C-alpha cells in the first residue's frame, strides 16, 4: 500500500553533537584530561576474538557509569535516558 506521511515525525534531521554539549561543560573537561584508552587494553584479554556477539565498547560503559556517579543517577534506565 502506498501512502504519504505529511507529518515531520519520520523526516531525517541533521544534528551536530558538538552543538549539544557546551564547550565549558564538565564532561568535556574530563574527556580532554583523562585518557580512557587504558580501559580497552585492560579488558581486551577478557573478550573472545573470534566468536560470540560483538561487545559494547568497555570505554563507553565506563564513561556511562562515571556519568551516573557524577550526577547521582542510580538507575541504569534513568542513566540511559539522561545520556540520550
TIVO-2410 file (N, C-alpha, C; in nm, 3 decimals):
# residues 84
REC num residu      c1      c2      c3 atome chaine
REC   1      X   0.085  -0.116   0.000     N      A
REC   1      X   0.000   0.000   0.000    CA      A
REC   1      X   0.090   0.123   0.000     C      A
REC   2      X   0.059   0.215  -0.088     N      A
REC   2      X   0.136   0.339  -0.097    CA      A
REC   2      X   0.060   0.449  -0.026     C      A
REC   3      X   0.128   0.519   0.061     N      A
REC   3      X   0.068   0.635   0.126    CA      A
REC   3      X   0.179   0.732   0.163     C      A
REC   4      X   0.145   0.853   0.175     N      A
REC   4      X   0.243   0.954   0.216    CA      A
REC   4      X   0.215   0.994   0.359     C      A
REC   5      X   0.318   1.034   0.426     N      A
REC   5      X   0.306   1.075   0.564    CA      A
REC   5      X   0.345   1.222   0.573     C      A
REC   6      X   0.246   1.309   0.586     N      A
REC   6      X   0.279   1.452   0.589    CA      A
REC   6      X   0.343   1.499   0.720     C      A
REC   7      X   0.342   1.414   0.822     N      A
REC   7      X   0.399   1.459   0.950    CA      A
REC   7      X   0.551   1.463   0.940     C      A
REC   8      X   0.611   1.541   1.027     N      A
REC   8      X   0.756   1.554   1.031    CA      A
REC   8      X   0.820   1.447   1.118     C      A
REC   9      X   0.740   1.357   1.169     N      A
REC   9      X   0.790   1.257   1.263    CA      A
REC   9      X   0.901   1.171   1.206     C      A
REC  10      X   0.894   1.137   1.078     N      A
REC  10      X   0.991   1.047   1.019    CA      A
REC  10      X   1.089   1.116   0.926     C      A
REC  11      X   1.093   1.246   0.927     N      A
REC  11      X   1.186   1.317   0.841    CA      A
REC  11      X   1.323   1.322   0.909     C      A
REC  12      X   1.428   1.297   0.833     N      A
REC  12      X   1.562   1.298   0.894    CA      A
REC  12      X   1.601   1.439   0.939     C      A
REC  13      X   1.682   1.441   1.042     N      A
REC  13      X   1.729   1.568   1.097    CA      A
REC  13      X   1.878   1.557   1.121     C      A
REC  14      X   1.951   1.656   1.079     N      A
REC  14      X   2.095   1.658   1.100    CA      A
REC  14      X   2.126   1.727   1.232     C      A
REC  15      X   2.199   1.656   1.317     N      A
REC  15      X   2.235   1.711   1.448    CA      A
REC  15      X   2.386   1.700   1.463     C      A
REC  16      X   2.446   1.809   1.503     N      A
REC  16      X   2.590   1.811   1.530    CA      A
REC  16      X   2.610   1.791   1.680     C      A
REC  17      X   2.677   1.683   1.716     N      A
REC  17      X   2.696   1.652   1.857    CA      A
REC  17      X   2.772   1.763   1.929     C      A
REC  18      X   2.862   1.829   1.860     N      A
REC  18      X   2.939   1.938   1.921    CA      A
REC  18      X   2.848   2.052   1.966     C      A
REC  19      X   2.734   2.069   1.901     N      A
REC  19      X   2.641   2.176   1.940    CA      A
REC  19      X   2.557   2.139   2.062     C      A
REC  20      X   2.549   2.011   2.095     N      A
REC  20      X   2.463   1.967   2.205    CA      A
REC  20      X   2.528   1.988   2.342     C      A
REC  21      X   2.660   1.983   2.348     N      A
REC  21      X   2.731   1.997   2.476    CA      A
REC  21      X   2.812   2.126   2.472     C      A
REC  22      X   2.789   2.216   2.568     N      A
REC  22      X   2.865   2.341   2.570    CA      A
REC  22      X   3.016   2.316   2.581     C      A
REC  23      X   3.095   2.408   2.530     N      A
REC  23      X   3.241   2.394   2.529    CA      A
REC  23      X   3.300   2.389   2.670     C      A
REC  24      X   3.238   2.454   2.767     N      A
REC  24      X   3.294   2.458   2.903    CA      A
REC  24      X   3.228   2.356   2.996     C      A
REC  25      X   3.162   2.255   2.942     N      A
REC  25      X   3.091   2.155   3.022    CA      A
REC  25      X   3.191   2.064   3.094     C      A
REC  26      X   3.155   2.019   3.213     N      A
REC  26      X   3.241   1.933   3.294    CA      A
REC  26      X   3.283   1.806   3.220     C      A
REC  27      X   3.191   1.745   3.148     N      A
REC  27      X   3.223   1.620   3.078    CA      A
REC  27      X   3.324   1.641   2.967     C      A
REC  28      X   3.322   1.756   2.902     N      A
REC  28      X   3.425   1.786   2.801    CA      A
REC  28      X   3.562   1.797   2.867     C      A
REC  29      X   3.566   1.863   2.982     N      A
REC  29      X   3.693   1.879   3.053    CA      A
REC  29      X   3.749   1.745   3.098     C      A
REC  30      X   3.662   1.658   3.147     N      A
REC  30      X   3.706   1.524   3.188    CA      A
REC  30      X   3.760   1.448   3.069     C      A
REC  31      X   3.688   1.453   2.958     N      A
REC  31      X   3.729   1.379   2.838    CA      A
REC  31      X   3.862   1.430   2.783     C      A
REC  32      X   3.888   1.559   2.796     N      A
REC  32      X   4.014   1.616   2.749    CA      A
REC  32      X   4.130   1.583   2.844     C      A
REC  33      X   4.099   1.568   2.972     N      A
REC  33      X   4.203   1.548   3.073    CA      A
REC  33      X   4.243   1.402   3.089     C      A
REC  34      X   4.146   1.312   3.084     N      A
REC  34      X   4.173   1.171   3.113    CA      A
REC  34      X   4.177   1.090   2.984     C      A
REC  35      X   4.281   1.011   2.968     N      A
REC  35      X   4.292   0.920   2.855    CA      A
REC  35      X   4.231   0.786   2.896     C      A
REC  36      X   4.115   0.755   2.842     N      A
REC  36      X   4.042   0.635   2.880    CA      A
REC  36      X   4.085   0.512   2.802     C      A
REC  37      X   4.184   0.522   2.717     N      A
REC  37      X   4.223   0.408   2.633    CA      A
REC  37      X   4.278   0.290   2.715     C      A
REC  38      X   4.324   0.316   2.837     N      A
REC  38      X   4.376   0.206   2.919    CA      A
REC  38      X   4.267   0.104   2.951     C      A
REC  39      X   4.142   0.146   2.952     N      A
REC  39      X   4.033   0.055   2.984    CA      A
REC  39      X   4.020  -0.052   2.877     C      A
REC  40      X   4.028  -0.011   2.751     N      A
REC  40      X   4.017  -0.108   2.642    CA      A
REC  40      X   4.129  -0.210   2.649     C      A
REC  41      X   4.250  -0.166   2.679     N      A
REC  41      X   4.363  -0.257   2.688    CA      A
REC  41      X   4.350  -0.355   2.805     C      A
REC  42      X   4.297  -0.307   2.917     N      A
REC  42      X   4.278  -0.394   3.033    CA      A
REC  42      X   4.169  -0.498   3.006     C      A
REC  43      X   4.068  -0.462   2.928     N      A
REC  43      X   3.955  -0.552   2.904    CA      A
REC  43      X   3.975  -0.645   2.785     C      A
REC  44      X   4.065  -0.613   2.695     N      A
REC  44      X   4.082  -0.692   2.572    CA      A
REC  44      X   4.101  -0.842   2.598     C      A
REC  45      X   4.183  -0.884   2.696     N      A
REC  45      X   4.201  -1.028   2.718    CA      A
REC  45      X   4.075  -1.098   2.770     C      A
REC  46      X   3.978  -1.022   2.817     N      A
REC  46      X   3.857  -1.082   2.873    CA      A
REC  46      X   3.753  -1.117   2.767     C      A
REC  47      X   3.774  -1.075   2.644     N      A
REC  47      X   3.679  -1.098   2.536    CA      A
REC  47      X   3.738  -1.195   2.434     C      A
REC  48      X   3.651  -1.280   2.379     N      A
REC  48      X   3.692  -1.374   2.274    CA      A
REC  48      X   3.707  -1.298   2.143     C      A
REC  49      X   3.810  -1.328   2.068     N      A
REC  49      X   3.836  -1.256   1.943    CA      A
REC  49      X   3.760  -1.311   1.824     C      A
REC  50      X   3.718  -1.439   1.830     N      A
REC  50      X   3.666  -1.499   1.708    CA      A
REC  50      X   3.527  -1.561   1.718     C      A
REC  51      X   3.457  -1.548   1.830     N      A
REC  51      X   3.318  -1.593   1.832    CA      A
REC  51      X   3.237  -1.513   1.932     C      A
REC  52      X   3.107  -1.530   1.927     N      A
REC  52      X   3.019  -1.455   2.015    CA      A
REC  52      X   2.973  -1.326   1.950     C      A
REC  53      X   2.886  -1.259   2.020     N      A
REC  53      X   2.834  -1.133   1.969    CA      A
REC  53      X   2.936  -1.022   1.991     C      A
REC  54      X   2.930  -0.919   1.909     N      A
REC  54      X   3.019  -0.805   1.932    CA      A
REC  54      X   2.988  -0.741   2.068     C      A
REC  55      X   3.091  -0.698   2.136     N      A
REC  55      X   3.071  -0.640   2.269    CA      A
REC  55      X   3.037  -0.491   2.258     C      A
REC  56      X   2.983  -0.442   2.366     N      A
REC  56      X   2.967  -0.297   2.381    CA      A
REC  56      X   3.104  -0.245   2.425     C      A
REC  57      X   3.144  -0.134   2.369     N      A
REC  57      X   3.275  -0.079   2.399    CA      A
REC  57      X   3.293  -0.059   2.550     C      A
REC  58      X   3.392  -0.124   2.611     N      A
REC  58      X   3.412  -0.110   2.756    CA      A
REC  58      X   3.440   0.033   2.798     C      A
REC  59      X   3.504   0.111   2.713     N      A
REC  59      X   3.530   0.252   2.746    CA      A
REC  59      X   3.397   0.326   2.757     C      A
REC  60      X   3.305   0.298   2.665     N      A
REC  60      X   3.174   0.363   2.668    CA      A
REC  60      X   3.099   0.324   2.796     C      A
REC  61      X   3.104   0.196   2.832     N      A
REC  61      X   3.038   0.153   2.955    CA      A
REC  61      X   3.096   0.221   3.078     C      A
REC  62      X   3.228   0.234   3.081     N      A
REC  62      X   3.292   0.301   3.194    CA      A
REC  62      X   3.250   0.448   3.201     C      A
REC  63      X   3.248   0.514   3.086     N      A
REC  63      X   3.207   0.654   3.084    CA      A
REC  63      X   3.062   0.671   3.129     C      A
REC  64      X   2.977   0.577   3.089     N      A
REC  64      X   2.838   0.583   3.132    CA      A
REC  64      X   2.827   0.571   3.284     C      A
REC  65      X   2.902   0.476   3.342     N      A
REC  65      X   2.899   0.461   3.488    CA      A
REC  65      X   2.956   0.583   3.558     C      A
REC  66      X   3.059   0.643   3.501     N      A
REC  66      X   3.117   0.764   3.558    CA      A
REC  66      X   3.016   0.878   3.558     C      A
REC  67      X   2.944   0.894   3.449     N      A
REC  67      X   2.840   0.997   3.441    CA      A
REC  67      X   2.733   0.972   3.547     C      A
REC  68      X   2.692   0.846   3.560     N      A
REC  68      X   2.593   0.812   3.662    CA      A
REC  68      X   2.641   0.847   3.801     C      A
REC  69      X   2.767   0.819   3.829     N      A
REC  69      X   2.824   0.850   3.960    CA      A
REC  69      X   2.831   1.002   3.982     C      A
REC  70      X   2.881   1.074   3.882     N      A
REC  70      X   2.897   1.219   3.897    CA      A
REC  70      X   2.766   1.292   3.917     C      A
REC  71      X   2.662   1.245   3.851     N      A
REC  71      X   2.533   1.312   3.856    CA      A
REC  71      X   2.434   1.244   3.950     C      A
REC  72      X   2.478   1.144   4.024     N      A
REC  72      X   2.393   1.080   4.123    CA      A
REC  72      X   2.276   1.003   4.063     C      A
REC  73      X   2.297   0.945   3.947     N      A
REC  73      X   2.191   0.869   3.881    CA      A
REC  73      X   2.209   0.723   3.920     C      A
REC  74      X   2.114   0.668   3.993     N      A
REC  74      X   2.128   0.532   4.044    CA      A
REC  74      X   2.068   0.427   3.952     C      A
REC  75      X   1.968   0.464   3.875     N      A
REC  75      X   1.900   0.369   3.789    CA      A
REC  75      X   1.968   0.363   3.652     C      A
REC  76      X   1.992   0.242   3.601     N      A
REC  76      X   2.052   0.228   3.469    CA      A
REC  76      X   1.958   0.280   3.360     C      A
REC  77      X   1.829   0.257   3.377     N      A
REC  77      X   1.732   0.308   3.279    CA      A
REC  77      X   1.734   0.460   3.276     C      A
REC  78      X   1.736   0.520   3.394     N      A
REC  78      X   1.741   0.667   3.401    CA      A
REC  78      X   1.870   0.720   3.341     C      A
REC  79      X   1.979   0.649   3.364     N      A
REC  79      X   2.108   0.689   3.311    CA      A
REC  79      X   2.103   0.689   3.157     C      A
REC  80      X   2.049   0.586   3.099     N      A
REC  80      X   2.039   0.579   2.953    CA      A
REC  80      X   1.951   0.692   2.900     C      A
REC  81      X   1.842   0.721   2.968     N      A
REC  81      X   1.756   0.833   2.927    CA      A
REC  81      X   1.832   0.965   2.931     C      A
REC  82      X   1.908   0.986   3.038     N      A
REC  82      X   1.983   1.111   3.053    CA      A
REC  82      X   2.092   1.122   2.947     C      A
REC  83      X   2.158   1.013   2.916     N      A
REC  83      X   2.266   1.016   2.817    CA      A
REC  83      X   2.211   1.046   2.679     C      A
REC  84      X   2.094   0.993   2.648     N      A
REC  84      X   2.034   1.023   2.517    CA      A
REC  84      X   2.006   1.170   2.505     C      A
***
